[in-house]
Amino acid sequence: MHEIEINGRKIKYELILRPVRYVRIYIQPEGYLRIVSPTQNVKPLLKSREGWILKNLEKVEKGKILASQGFPLFGKFYEIWECQKTKIFTDVICVSNLESLKRIIKKELKKKVEEIIEKRAEQIGGKPNKVFIRVQRNKWGSCSSKRNLSLNITLAALPEELLDYVITHELAHLVELNHSKRFWKLVAKAHPDYKKKREELKLWWVIVNNNELWKKILGE
């Protein structure tokens, strides 16, 4: 891991050398930078992007604070208790073991996903063949050329309007597999504020990846 000082702040970064055309900078939810570059000489570029880097690292810090406030489930933060039986109450989730919690989360998420698909499918372009809910590390969801949706169990952390957006996004891929103008027009039918929701998802990605119980569910 490398380090650079920006505006008096020491920032760690991981450098991945690849024969890419442009240097790519990714803000990791843990609070460091991942840089994909054709050259090791990236510090001048980082200095030139310091405003953008610091702004996004502030979002990471905000997400880390929220992640410590409880277990996020459908946008609400719950207190976790160890109990003999796993059950969700108004403000508390009793957990007997991790597997039982995962089963309940998957069941509740699947129910909400099915409701959203029923609501949005005709508006966007049809229903998927199959829907899989899995533990995934790198994305909220994906759509295959076989018209199957693969959804991250961590979608259960999101407020329902953001969950609706992600499912709508994947349904739009049943019509357009890329992110063309036509694709975003389809998404905008249901979510005209999709740009705002995309930014909100970045914060929730930080929350999920810094929440201790979600990290256990993801197998860290």
N, C-alpha and C positions, 0 to 999 in steps of 0.2 A: 504494500500500500504506500502510495506517495503522499506528499503533503505540500500545500501551497498556502501562503498567507494573503488573504484578500481583505482589505479595509480593516486590518488589525485582527482579523479572525483566521485561525488556522483551520484549513479544510482538507480533509483526506480525500484522495481520489485513486481509483483503480484504473490503470492504463492497459488497454487491450490493443495490441498492434495487429492491424489487418489492412489489406490493400484496398481500402475504401477511398472514394473520391473526395469526400468531405469528412471533417472531424465531427463526431456526434457526441453530445454531452447528455447523459441521463442522470437525473436526480434520483438516488435510491431512497426507499422509505426508511432505511436505517440512518440516513443523514450524511452519506458520503456521495461522491460523484463517480460514475462509471463512464469512462471516455474510450471511445473506439476511434482509433487514429492510424494513419499510415506512417506517422512519424512520432518520435519521442518528444519532440519540441512542441509541447502543448501549452506551456505556461503563458506565452504571449496571448494566445487565444483566450485562455481562462481569465486573464486580466481584462481583456476587452469585453468579456461577457459578465463582469463582476456584478453588475446591477441585477441581471436576470438570475444569476446563481444565488445571490443573497436573498432575493425575493422568494425564490422557490424553497430555499432552505428554511426560511421563516415559516412557510406552510408546513414543512416537515415537523418543525418544533411544535406548531399548533396541533398537528395530528397526534404527536406523541403525548401531549398533555391530555387530549381527549381520550386516547387509548387507555390511559390510566384511571379513567373515571368509572369504569365498570365494563361489563361484557356487552358489546353492541349487538342487538338482535332487532332487525327491521326498524332501525333508526333510533331505538330506545336503549339506554344503558342500564343494565341490570346488575344488582349485587349477586354474587355467587356464594351459595352455601353448600357445604358437604352434607348430603342426606342419604338415607337408605334407598330412596326412590327418586329418579330424575323427573322433575316436573317444573313447568313454567308458571309462576304466579305473577301478580300485578307488577311488583318491583323487584322480585327475587327469583332466581333460578336455582332450584335444588338439584344438585348433581351427585349421583351415586358413582358413576364412572364415565369416562370419556366416550366410550362406544355408544352408550345409551343416549348421551347428549347429542352425538352426531346423528343417530337415528331419528330423534325427535326433530332436529333442525332440518334434516333432509325431507322429512314428511311434511313439515310446515312450509318449507320452501317450494316443494313440488306442487302443493296445493295452490299457493299464490301464483306460481309460474303458469299453471294450467288456466287459472282465472284470467291472467293477463293475455295469454295466447288466444283464448276464446274472445276476449275483448278486442284485440288488435289485429288478429290474423286476416280477416276480410279487408280491413282498412289498408293493410300494408302489402299483402300479396300471398296469403295462404298459410296453411299450417305446416309445421315440420313433420317429418316421418316419425322420428324418435327424439326424445329429450333425455339426456344423461346428466345427472348431477354428480360431480366428482370433486375430489380434492385436487386443485390445480394451483400452481405457484406463480404463474406469469401473466395471467389474464382473467378477466371476469367471465368471458365466454367466447365461444367460436361456433361457426356454422360450416358444415362440410358440403361438398358438392353432392352428397347423397341426401341432402336436405335434413340432416340430423343436427340438433343443437347439443353442444357440450357445455355445461354451465358449472361454474365454480361454486362450491358450497358456501364460500364467503359472501356470495350475493345475499345470503340471509342476514348479513350485518346491515345492509343498506336500508334507508328509508324507502317506503313503498314507491314514491314517485321516481326515485333513481332506479329501483328494481324494474319498474315499468319501462323506463328509458332503455336499460340494457337489453331487456327482452325484445323491445321494439327494434332496437339496433340489429339484433341477430335475425329477427324476422325479415328485416329489409334485405339482409344478405341472401335470403331465399330467392330474391329477385335480382339483386346486384351483388356478386361476390366481392367486388372491389369497393373502394370508397369514392365513387364517381359523383358528379353533380346530381345525377339521377338518384343515386343512393341517398344522399342527404335530403333531397326533396321528399323522398318516401318517409324518412325519419321525421322530417319537419311536419308532416301531416298530423302526427300524434304529439310531437314535442317540438314546437317552434322555437323553444328556448334550449335546444340541444347543446349549443355551445357552452352555456352556463352550466348545464348538467355535466358535461364532460369535465369541466374544471372542478366541480364538486366531487366527482368520482376520484380525482387525484388525491384529494384530502382523505377520502374514505379508504383508499388503498393504503395510505400511510397508517391510518387508524388500525385497520385489520392486521397489518404486518408488524405492528408494535404492541398489539394487545396480547397479553401473556396466554390467555386461554385459547384465542384463535390460533396462536402460534403452535400450541399443543395439538389442536385439531388438524393443522396443516402438517404435523409430523416433524416439527423442528426439535 
